[in-house]
Amino acid sequence: MSSRRGSRREHQVMAQLRADGYVVYRAAGSHGCADLVALRRAARPLLIQVKSSAQGPFEHFGPDERKALIDEAERAGAFAVLCHWPPRGELHWIYSDAWPAGRPRRKKLERLVEASGGDVEHAMRVAGVTEGGT
């Protein structure tokens, strides 16, 4: 993906989110896990990675990057989302539970949160999600 096309796609996703009522921050050049952070009243925050690869959504979004974004999203109480918008294609919103190996981890954390009476921090400690990852 060219950085110019990637930047353009990030701005297009931002515009769509803003039209849906989100406040959106772009993390360009931060070298963090998310390209965008989207916030809206009474909605769970979104940590978003934007990819525009023609080869597929996970071509340039490997297991380590996916794990890091999921870890950060869990610590923030946010959804981890991949926005894949290939050249001449449609935008696809892919939440982490649909990523390779994402669903079992999310389900485990949801069960732990329920078992701990809604205590997210306790559930994350039990699941091994720490500031530095697992």
Secondary structure, 3 states (H helix, E strand, C coil): CCHHHHHHHHHHHHHHHHHCCCEEEECCCCCCCCCEEEECCCCCCEEEEEECCCCCCCCCCCHHHHHHHHHHHHHHCCEEEEEECCCCCCCEEEEHHHCCCHHHHHHHHHHHHHHCCCCHHHHHHHHCCCCCCC
